[in-house]
Amino acid sequence: MLNEKVKSRVLAFQKAEITEHFIYGKLASRTRDARNRKILDGISEEELKHFNIWKGYTETEVKPDRVKIWLYTFISAVFGITFAIKLMEKGEGRAEVSYREISEFIPEADSIAHEEEAHENELISLIDEERLRYAGSMVLGLNDALVELTGALAGYTLALQNVRLIAVTGLITGIAASLSMAASEYLSTKTESGGKNPVKASVYTGIAYILAVIILILPFFLFKNIYLCLGVTVFNAIILILIFSFYISVAKGLSFKKRFFEMAPLTLGISALTFGIGFLIKGFL
């Protein structure tokens, strides 16, 4: 018999396992790739096996967390299966430590922790997802848009002093630059031997650039004060850097701090520099 404290923890593990069983099952049913579906079904069955082991000790039926199932299904639809799974893994990593802590009461706990750590990581590493293969193209588009357009808008703000003129000029600049970047990525990918499709690479680059353009220019269409617009644009740029740095760090297992503190100072530095250039141009012209 388990004491109440241990049983309470095991019930929490049991709920997590059955929840993740349904999450992986839903992800499997939503993917069109047969190989990925097989991998996800395998992880789902592994979670169900662990659930049944815990159930054998608690002798209690536990319902899954429906909110968590919906949340991770939504995240996978927006950011991709790999991102959703690796985000979920971060929580599982803490659970594995807890499993080992109760191994003196439940002998199988240690083997479950080992299986969670080894087997799932092995399966997840096999998942081949298109949007992750083209993450480099998205990074290229987003980085360039953030640095180039944020800097350009900072310069336009002081040089032009007209919110609608800044908005239209920035929009034209952004669209032209996105087409230019997409074309450059197409030519660059075509000459490489990495197995990426040049058209898809250019589309991912162009879409990332256009999305950044819309988010950065939007304040100039919403507000009338040019400095408020610029402030909101810089804020939006930092939020974009945060989101994308977090996405790449989770999906590819990289350092979030390193990526964020590489992109943020560069973007803000270029913006400050072009703001100063705009000041000089306004003074001379």
ABEGO torsion letter per residue (X at the ends): XBBAAAAAAAAAAAAAAAAAAAAAAAAAAABABAAAAAAAAAAAAAAAAAAAAAAAAAGBBBBBBAAAAAAAAAAAAAAEAAAAAAAAAAAAAAAAAAAAAAAAABAAAAAAAAAAAAAAAAAAAABBBAAAAAAAAAAAAAAAAAAAAAAAAAAAAAAAGBAAAAAAAAAAAAAAAAAAAAAAAAAAAAABAAGBBAAAAAAAAAAAAAAAAAAAAAAAAABABAAAAAAAAAAAAAAAAAAAAAAAAAAAGBBAAAAAAAAAAAAAAAAAAAAAAAAAAAAAX
